[in-house]
């Protein structure tokens, strides 16, 4: 039977007090750039804490969600696989939002009211096609590699504000990987064929 150590020597030490030369440490943070001055960049993390890093740190250790140096054309299956295989990574994704019946109805009614009778059929075909695609949206942030019961990926959109409710992050959105048009991750922009 193994004993669990408790007592002052284990539980009362703060993390900083126990760190020593040779200790192994890690971190995963997500930042929003607040300012750039010369070769220094001021960052703010999800908790609102700020830090300043230099050009070398950015170049060697940070993924930038909208930075890319090359483009590649991929089919829908490949785009989905690339997106899902990069959890916990800063990325940009462009996709079409879920189609809602009230939005389709609104588009059709608008077309009906604003189209001369001779052009109704052509206008309705274009309207229905557009309405069934869903609104295009671009989100910048990260996901955690999980898919919900509807096949969507919960995603933290860091271009949105977190909100003031402590138990809810207003940046949460849902990305349907089957509607991805393009994404940027690890320096490459992948576009739908």
Secondary structure, DSSP 4 states (H G I P E B T S, - for coil): -PPPP-SHHHHS--HHHH--TT--------EEEEEEETTEEEEEETTS-EEEEEHHHHHHH---TT-EEEEEEE-HHHHHHHHHT-TTS-EEEEEEPPP-HHHHHHHHHHHHHHS-GGGHHHHHHHHHHHHHH--EEEEEEEE-S---TTSEEEEEETTS---S-TT--TTEEEEEGGGEEEEEETEEEEEE-
